[in-house]
């Protein structure tokens, strides 16, 4: 099998190849044909130098492909790490927001309880003052059936009856 250089890129190509494996340049196969000027192959002999060049070319292509894969793996790893960092930050933000909301609700509930207690204490104080300032109990002369109690708890006595 003879190797020739591709007219486009200069890489070694088999005489049976229809296209260059490196650049894809279409080549005319030479099976049983004589090479003429219309051929895409330059005339040249095969030898150890061509085989060595082919091996060097294959090794270089493998190295370049591996280098691209490594670069892609590194880029993928960086993207995954960035996504993980963003997700972790979002989760921490959400958890922090929920904790702050719970704390705010607890404080609001405490304030409402304190306000209710103050209101209850005020009502008790008002009731105590009313009892202190209320009129003395009705005399035994008037009957409890004659007295009237208003909505605010004040007792209204009927006027005393005049003696005849």
Secondary structure, 3 states (H helix, E strand, C coil): CCEEECCCCCCEEECCCCECCCCCCECCCCCCCCCCCCCCCCCCCCCHHHHHHHHHHHHHHHHHHHHHHHHHHHHHHHHHHHHHHHHHHHHHHHHHHHHHHHHHHHHHHHHHHHHHHHHHHHHHHHHHHHHHHCCCCCCCCCCCCCCEECCCCCEECCCCCCCC
